[in-house]
Amino acid sequence: MPSPTGQGSLGSDAIEYDRSVVGQEVPVGRFEVTRAQYAAFDPSFKFEPGMENVPASGMTFANAQAYCAW
């Protein structure tokens, strides 16, 4: 719904919220890590073109932990 100034609800005055939450003192991301984000950490991680924004999968638990530490 437009505001009285004519700007949409996500106009230039939009607030950027933190994208993490805390559950039982363990920080967790609000969104999945995308394939493009994981590939920035691990350039050997390959995926098909057009799939950059799909959640990353297929890595080992140790590699996921290393990504989080990164």
C-alpha positions, 0 to 999 in steps of 0.5 A: 500500500502506498504511503501518503508521499506516494512511495511504496512500502519499501521506499527509500525509507525502508529499514534493513533488519538483521537477517539472523536470529538467536535460538537457545544462544546459538546464532542461526541464519534467517535464510539458507546459504545460496550456491553462489554464496557458498561458492565464494567460500569454496571456488571448487563448489560447482553448480549449473548456470541459473542455479545461483540462488538455490540453497547450497547442498551436498557439502560435508558437515565439516565444510559447512562448519568451515563456511560458518567460521569463514 
